């Protein structure tokens, strides 16, 4: 039978408990140093146990991200959705997959993800029983760079928060991939132009909304001017 490392942990825990009650030898140790060392070991053990437990869930592999960026992670099934384009034939905006990594389901325990938020074409995503693989060439984007229908779908994810995402810079977008030969210089430039245009349109929409709110707020209210006391004709 293969000897598992977890057996060593169980043996050491059992011996520690036994010797705590039956070993009468006492030595003096620095109190604060011992307390902090014990806390450090507990935190490290809890952290490594949590990571090991997460790895038992379904894997999420994002090929264009390095492992330290979250390229090898996990995913919760509820953190995957499709942003359906409301566009007509004249604009031809694509449907996109929206998902969050870092979540998992295992052994009756589940946690939804907030490690990275990915937006990409569905044809670049391969789903198997054990993993989700995204082969899109991704870039960091701001929330305001994305279309309304994509923003709306992102906001449906449990742990998506605009302020947190802006601080962590963990929102990724891509439309090209080596998988289908679309990751060309021309297409990458077109992708950049698309993001710039979307950001500009979103800013203009916000200005229009602010203008409408200002107009509604001023209806029926007198316009007040502050005239200096020393004003004279």
Helices and strands as residue ranges (DSSP letters): H 5-22, H 31-54, E 59-62, G 67-69, E 72-74, G 77-79, E 80-83, E 96-101, E 104-106, E 109-111, E 116-120, G 122-124, E 125-127, E 131-134, E 137-140, G 143-145, H 148-154, H 162-168, E 171-176, H 185-218
